[in-house]
Amino acid sequence: MSTVFDQARQVMPGGVSSPVRAFGSVGGSPVFIQQAKAAYVTSIENRQYVDLVGSWGPALLGHAHPDVVQAVVEAAGRGLSFGAPTLGETALATLITKRVGGIDKVRFTSTGTEAVMGAVRLARGFTSRDLIIKFAGCYHGHSDALLAAAGSGVATAGLPGSAGVTAGAAHDTLVLPYNDVDALKAAFAQHGSSIAAVVTEAAAANMGIVPPLPGFNAAIRELTREHGALMIFDEVLTGFRVSSAGWWGLEGRTEGWTPDLYTFGKVTGGGLPLAALAGPAGIMDLLAPLGPVYQAGTLSGNPLAVAAGLATLKLADDTVYATVDGFANQLEAVISQRLNAASVPHRVQRAGSLLSVFWGESPASAPVLTYDDAQRQDTALFARFFHAMLDEGVLLPPSAFEAWFISAAHGDKELELLDAALTRAAASVGNGESAR
């Protein structure tokens, strides 16, 4: 175990500030990063890696984009935090309302967890109902009521939920299988008058990438409207990453529907802590100070984070999205070619530019549609592949249940490096090497 990781473990639980960073599911010691630029991160040993973590989503433009950095530097020169309204908040909120349908007003928070927690409270306040429906494998932050069958880091750690969450906190949460409209209809038939909201990831990206089946999100919209419940569309990951209007821009805009509430994060803050809850004025105005639903945060709308988010969204034009989509298409093809050539069983799944690989014979034989499907993959096979790629100078998310993130800074050079790394890593895994 590395000395720096030992030192970190002495003063932080597990040596990290977020569990998946500890390499618990892949083994070995985590890579400590000292800097990042464009499509690369550099470790404290001065080794450079092609980065497919992308700060877990925010780095749409690539790391340390000079315009974003300059915006943050200028904002920092004016002060780090005021605890008061700023013009930047209004500008960023206005930009969000123009990009995404069904949004009149925006409330900024510091994290996606806070944004979803606020959305759930707002839905309950608006409907005067208690029950919340979520889907197994969808992650909506670490608030108590939504940690049941939460995928991602919880799945990585092998935990069914979390210690410290009381039965009372989880009592009003119904967990249904993802992509199962019949289960949702049955839940509404039994509990319809008590359901405040259905919360769903716009496209599931925390059990690996599991896109919604055609019509699934539209069915949520129809059933919630029919029964007087709200639809909360969690775009913390997909928002402003898969298109200029997030997943809604790829699906809801075309199909002619909007959810009642959105939550955004990641790209929204351009790499700094910023998230948002958004929706129509008729619902949003129930938030304090206008209404009785309380939500607050000392650092909400922090001027540095707002500056980074505003600069990022202004730069995220059609060319950026076309570049990211194009690279995702090329990378998907190369992954499958190299793994197939080495007879490594797998399945690549996509949701817009987001992709992930499911490992083993089970996903190779049929698409992954649910959390149960995702859990049938061979995570030990991924662990070997992860370390093989790390040895080749590629940093992947250290969990089989996470998305791989591409940026507009990834280009032909990076594709060549990834192709060579994939060729050698697939061959070594196919030969049973690289076990840790």
Sequence and secondary structure as in RCSB ss.txt:
>XXXX:A:sequence
MSTVFDQARQVMPGGVSSPVRAFGSVGGSPVFIQQAKAAYVTSIENRQYVDLVGSWGPALLGHAHPDVVQAVVEA
AGRGLSFGAPTLGETALATLITKRVGGIDKVRFTSTGTEAVMGAVRLARGFTSRDLIIKFAGCYHGHSDALLAAA
GSGVATAGLPGSAGVTAGAAHDTLVLPYNDVDALKAAFAQHGSSIAAVVTEAAAANMGIVPPLPGFNAAIRELTR
EHGALMIFDEVLTGFRVSSAGWWGLEGRTEGWTPDLYTFGKVTGGGLPLAALAGPAGIMDLLAPLGPVYQAGTLS
GNPLAVAAGLATLKLADDTVYATVDGFANQLEAVISQRLNAASVPHRVQRAGSLLSVFWGESPASAPVLTYDDAQ
RQDTALFARFFHAMLDEGVLLPPSAFEAWFISAAHGDKELELLDAALTRAAASVGNGESAR
>XXXX:A:secstr
  HHHHHHHHHSGGGSSSGGGG TTT S    EEEEEBTEEEETT  EEEESSGGGTT TT BT HHHHHHHHHH
HHT S  SS  HHHHHHHHHHHHHSTT SEEEEESSHHHHHHHHHHHHHHHHT  EEEEETT    S GGG TT 
 HHHHHTT SS TT  HHHHHTEEEE TT HHHHHHHHHHHGGGEEEEEEESSB SSS B   TTHHHHHHHHHH
HHT EEEEEETTTTTTSSTTHHHHHTHHHHT   SEEEE GGGGTTSS EEEEE HHHHTTBTTTSSB    TTT
T HHHHHHHHHHHHH  HHHHHHHHHHHHHHHHHHHHHHHHTT  EEEEEETTEEEEEESHHHHHS   SHHHHH
TS HHHHHHHHHHHHHTTEE  SSTTS B   TT  HHHHHHHHHHHHHHHHHHHTT    
